[in-house]
Amino acid sequence: MVHFQNSFRNLLKNCILNRDLSTGKCLHALYLKHLLAPTTYLSNHFILLYSKCGRLTAARRAFDQTLEPNVFSYNALLDAYAKRSLPEHARQLFDEIPHPDLVSYNTLISAYADCGSAAAALGLFEEMRERLIDADGFTVSGVITACCNEVALLRQLHSLAVFCGYDSYVSVNNSLLTFYGKNGLLEEAKEVFVAMGGHVRDEVSWNSMIVAYGQHKDGAKAMELFRDMVHRGIEVDMFTVASMLTAFTSRNDLSWGLQLHGKSIKTGLHCNSHVGSGLIDMYSKCGGTMLDSNKVLQEIPAPDSVVWNTMISCYSRDDELSEEALHCLKQMQLSGHKPDDCTFSCALSSCSTLSSPSTGKQLHALAIKTDIPSNRIQVNNALIAMYSRCGSLDYARQVFDRMPQHNIVSLNSIISGYAQHGKGSEALLLFNQMIRVKMVPTSITFIALLSACAHTGQVEEGRRYFNRMINEFGIEPEAEHFSCMIDLLSRAGKLGEAKRLIETMPFTPGMAAWATLLGACRKHGKMELAEIAANELLQLEPTNATPYVVLANMYTDFGKWEDVARVRKLMRDRGIKKLPGCSWLELHNRVHVFVAEDNSHPMMKEIHDYLDWMVLKIKHAGYVPDLRFALVKGDETGEGEKETRLRHHSEKLAVAFGLLSTTDGAPIVVMKNLRICGDCHNAMKYISQISCRKITVRDANRFHCFERGNCSCGDYW
C-alpha cells in the first residue's frame, strides 16, 4: 500500500509538472472513490493541477472538497484567481484564510498589480506591516508594479526599499528600473542600473535598461549597452533581441534593425514569437513594407496572439490596409487564438477608417461573446471612437454611459465625437463634468474642444479655452491647437486675424494652417488672400492638387475664365490630377461607391430616374439649384446641363441609392472623401424633409445630419 501511495503521488506530481490534465482527472476519480485515504496534501495537489491547467471551476471544486484546507490550499486557489485577473474573487478568498502568510499577501498584491490597483496593493502592504509579517523582494516588486504610473509613489517606494534593505533584491531593482523608464525618468533608471553593479544585475536588468533607452529614442546608447552585455558574456536571449528591436523602432533605424534580424536568423531566434513580433513592428514603423512583416510572420512556426495583434496593429496604422487588418483578425481566429482587448482596439480602428458600422457592430458582439470584461476601458474607448466616426453618435454615447469607469481617453473620445457631429454644447458640457470630477484634461482634450467651438462658431468660447489650456492647465499649444484656432477664426470670417495667427505662431506653418485659410477664403470670397494662401501651399507641397482646385473654383465663381484656364493648364503641365469626388454607403454588409458621371453601378438608371423625380419634388418645396457648384464655364453651357451635373454629384447619387434600397423611415449614412458642396448641402435638407428620413453625410471635415429640413451644422460649415 505504501508503494501504491508513493507511485500515486509521483504520478500526480508529474501530471502537474507536464500539465497532463487527462491523466490527472483519472487520478482524481480514483482519489474520490477513496482508493486512497483523503489527505489535505493530496487535495492540495489536485487544486494545483486544475489551477495550472487553467480549469478554475474544477480547482474551486477540488478546494471545496478538501476536508481540512490549510494555508497552502488557499494559496493555490488564490494564485489561480490572480493569474486569471480576478482580483475581487482573490480578495474574497483571501479574507477567508484564517492565518494568511507571506505567500498569501504576495499573491494578492500581484493580482492587484496586474490590474493596476495601486490603492488596494498599498493597503495590503500596510496591513502586512501592521501584522508584523516580514515582506520580501516579491512583495515590494508587486507594490512597485501596482503603482507603476504614480511617479511620486514610485519614488517613495524606492526610498523605502533603500531604507529597509529591499534594494538588495534584483527583482526590486528591476521593477524600479522598468517603471522609471516607462515614466520617462531615464536618469533615475540609469542610477538604479549603475547602483546594482555587475554582481547584482541579471538579463532582465540589461534588457530593461535597453528598453528604457529605446523609449527615449536613444538607439545609440541601447546599442552601446548591447555590445557591453555581449562583451561581458551575458546571454543574449529572445528578450534582449526584442528589447533592441524596440530601441531601433523608436529611433526609426531600419539599418541596425536589419543587422539584428540577420543575427537573430543565425541564432534561430527569428522563429520565436517574441522576437518575431518585434521584427514585424520594426519593419512597419521604420520604412519597411508589410510584405517584409508578412515574411517574418511566415517564418514563425506557431505565432502567438501577440504576433497576430502586432500584425493587425501594423495594418490598422495604414488607412489603405484597413481591410487587411480585418482579414488578419479572421486568420488569427482560424489559427485557434482568441482576440483580446488589444486585438479589438486595432480592429475597431480599421472599422473607423473603413466607415463600416456593420463590421464594427459585429466586432462589438464578438467582444461580448469573447468575454472581454465590461470594464476593459481600452475596448470601450475604441468602440466610442468607431461608432462616432461611423455616424452612430447615439451608440457611442450608449457605450460611454454603460462604462463602469472612464479614463481621460474615454472623455476625449466622446468629446471628439460630439465635435465631429457639430454638437458643441454637449462637448463643452462633458468637459465641465470632467473638471468637476477632477480629471485632468490633456492636449487632445483641447483639440476636441477647439474643434467643437470652430464647428459651431463659438469664437469667444474658443479663445477662452485656448487661454485656459495655457494658463490654467499649463499645456503648451501644439501645431494642431493653432490649426483649430485658425479654423475657428477663418470660419467666422476673421480671415485677417487668422492670417496674423499663422504668421506669428511659434511653428513653421504647415499644410493644415494654409489649407484651412484657403478653404475659408473661398467661402467668404476673399480672392487676394486666397492667392497668398495658395502660393504658400504650393511652396510647401507643389504636387498637392488642393490649391489648384480651390483657386480654379474661385476664379470660376468670379467669372475669371482666363485664370481658370491658366490654372488648369498648369495642372496638366505638372501632371497634377484632381482627386475625384467619391461617396459611398454600406448596405447589407456591402459597400456601394459612387463617383460623379460614373454609370458603372447596376442601378444607375433607377437612381437617375429617382433623382429626376426627387428634384422636381424639392423644387416645389423651395429648392433652387446653386449653379455656381456645377463648375463649368457659364458662357458655353446651358442651365439645363449645369443642373444635370449638379444632380449627378456623388453624394446625391449615394443618397438616392440609399433611399431606393432601404425601407421607409430607415436612416441613411453616406461617407464622402471631399467637402460637401453648397448645392448638395441645400438639396439634402429638402430631401430629408420630403422623404421623412434622417440622412447623415460625413465629408472630409465633419458630419452633417439632415433631418426635417435642417442640418445639425446649422448651415455653419
Number of C-alpha atoms within 10 A of each C-alpha: 7 7 8 10 13 11 12 17 16 12 15 22 19 15 21 22 12 12 17 17 17 10 15 21 16 11 19 19 12 13 18 14 11 10 11 14 10 16 13 17 15 19 23 23 23 29 29 26 29 26 25 21 17 17 15 17 11 16 24 20 13 21 22 14 15 20 11 13 17 16 16 19 23 22 26 25 24 27 22 25 24 23 18 14 17 16 23 14 12 25 18 11 16 21 10 10 16 10 10 18 15 14 19 21 23 26 24 27 30 26 28 29 25 19 14 17 18 23 13 18 26 21 12 18 20 12 13 19 11 9 8 9 14 10 17 15 18 21 24 26 26 27 30 26 26 25 23 22 16 14 15 11 16 22 15 12 19 20 14 14 20 12 10 10 12 22 22 14 18 19 22 25 25 26 23 27 26 25 24 24 24 18 16 15 16 20 12 16 25 17 11 21 21 11 13 19 9 10 6 14 18 15 15 17 21 24 25 24 26 29 28 30 28 25 21 18 19 17 25 15 17 26 18 11 18 22 12 13 17 11 9 10 9 13 11 15 15 21 18 21 26 25 26 27 33 26 29 31 26 20 21 18 19 19 11 19 23 16 11 19 21 13 14 21 12 10 13 11 20 25 20 19 24 20 26 30 26 27 29 26 22 28 25 23 20 17 12 14 14 19 12 14 22 13 11 22 22 12 14 19 10 13 20 18 21 19 25 25 25 22 26 27 24 24 24 25 17 15 14 12 18 25 17 18 28 22 14 19 23 13 13 22 13 10 14 10 16 12 21 16 19 18 24 26 23 26 31 31 23 29 27 25 20 22 25 24 22 16 18 23 17 11 19 18 11 14 20 12 9 13 9 15 11 14 13 14 19 16 23 24 25 25 28 27 27 31 26 28 26 25 28 18 20 12 16 25 16 11 17 21 11 12 15 10 12 18 13 15 18 22 22 26 23 25 29 28 29 25 28 25 26 28 19 25 15 15 25 21 11 17 20 12 12 17 11 10 8 9 14 12 18 15 18 16 20 25 25 26 28 32 28 30 28 27 27 23 24 17 18 12 16 22 16 11 18 22 15 14 20 12 11 9 13 12 16 11 17 13 16 18 21 23 27 26 25 27 29 28 27 25 25 20 18 16 22 13 13 24 19 11 18 21 12 10 14 12 11 11 19 16 17 17 24 26 21 20 27 27 22 24 24 18 14 14 14 15 16 9 18 23 18 14 23 22 16 19 25 16 10 14 14 14 16 17 17 19 25 25 19 19 24 21 21 24 19 22 19 13 15 14 17 11 15 22 14 12 19 19 13 13 18 11 9 11 10 16 15 12 12 11 16 18 26 24 23 20 16 8 11 10 12 15 20 25 19 18 13 13 12 10 13 8 12 16 11 13 22 19 11 16 19 13 11 18 19 11 16 20 13 10 13 10 18 13 20 16 19 20 19 23 15 17 16 16 8 7 10 11 13 10 13 20 16 14 17 22 23 20 24 24 31 24 25 28 25 21 25 23 21 14 13 13 9 11 11 14 16 23 25 25 24 21 16 15 14 23 16 16 19 19 18 19 22 27 22 25 27 22 18 15 18 16 19 21 25 25 25 25 19 12 15 20 28 28 23 25 21 16 18 18 22 16 20 14 12 13 20
